[in-house]
């Protein structure tokens, strides 16, 4: 069975009763250059990071709010 989560200590500031959200992610290539001596073209390292995009709007509204992050958590929806 699922256990009930504890209530969070978020500030109580009701902006709207319900929001509709969509979150999607994709993997993006990120290249970093090492500081080794020699040919700089051969000192590149490829890493993959997940980028997440969120779209939120109040139910019944067509005015969206967007945010994106490379982090695994901590979305902050911006106007």
DAUR-V180817 format. One record per residue. N is the residue number from 0. RES is the residue in one letter. SS is DSSP state (hx for helix, st for strand, lp for the rest). OMEGA is omega in radians with two decimals (NA if undefined). D_LAST is the distance of its C-alpha to the last C-alpha in Angstrom with 1 decimal. Layout:
# DAUR-V180817
n:res:ss:omega:d_last
N:RES:SS:OMEGA:D_LAST
N:RES:SS:OMEGA:D_LAST
This chain:
# DAUR-V180817
n:res:ss:omega:d_last
0:X:lp:3.09:38.1
1:X:lp:3.09:34.5
2:X:lp:-3.13:34.1
3:X:lp:3.11:31.7
4:X:lp:3.07:28.9
5:X:lp:3.12:28.9
6:X:lp:3.13:26.3
7:X:lp:-3.13:23.5
8:X:lp:3.10:23.1
9:X:lp:3.11:19.4
10:X:lp:-3.13:18.6
11:X:lp:3.12:19.2
12:X:lp:-3.04:16.3
13:X:lp:3.10:16.0
14:X:lp:3.08:12.9
15:X:lp:-3.07:14.3
16:X:lp:-3.09:17.5
17:X:lp:3.08:16.6
18:X:st:3.09:13.9
19:X:st:-3.07:14.9
20:X:st:2.98:14.1
21:X:st:3.11:15.7
22:X:st:3.13:16.3
23:X:st:3.13:18.6
24:X:st:3.05:20.3
25:X:st:-3.14:22.8
26:X:st:-3.14:25.2
27:X:st:3.09:25.0
28:X:st:3.11:28.0
29:X:st:-3.10:27.7
30:X:st:3.05:30.8
31:X:st:-3.13:32.0
32:X:st:3.08:35.1
33:X:lp:-3.12:37.7
34:X:lp:3.14:39.6
35:X:lp:3.07:43.0
36:X:lp:3.06:45.7
37:X:lp:-3.05:46.7
38:X:lp:-3.10:44.9
39:X:hx:3.14:41.1
40:X:hx:-3.10:40.7
41:X:hx:-3.11:42.3
42:X:lp:3.14:40.3
43:X:st:3.13:37.0
44:X:st:-3.13:35.7
45:X:st:3.05:33.5
46:X:st:3.06:31.0
47:X:st:3.09:28.7
48:X:st:3.10:25.2
49:X:st:3.04:22.9
50:X:st:3.14:19.4
51:X:st:3.12:17.1
52:X:st:3.13:14.2
53:X:st:3.05:12.1
54:X:st:-3.13:10.6
55:X:st:3.01:9.9
56:X:st:3.09:10.2
57:X:st:-3.12:12.1
58:X:lp:-3.12:15.7
59:X:lp:-3.13:16.9
60:X:lp:3.06:13.6
61:X:lp:3.12:13.0
62:X:lp:-3.07:9.3
63:X:lp:2.98:7.9
64:X:st:-3.08:5.2
65:X:st:2.96:7.1
66:X:st:3.09:8.9
67:X:st:-3.12:12.5
68:X:st:2.96:15.3
69:X:lp:-3.11:19.1
70:X:lp:3.12:19.6
71:X:lp:-3.12:21.2
72:X:lp:3.01:18.9
73:X:lp:3.06:16.2
74:X:lp:3.00:12.9
75:X:lp:-3.10:9.9
76:X:lp:-3.09:6.8
77:X:st:3.09:3.8
78:X:lp:NA:0.0
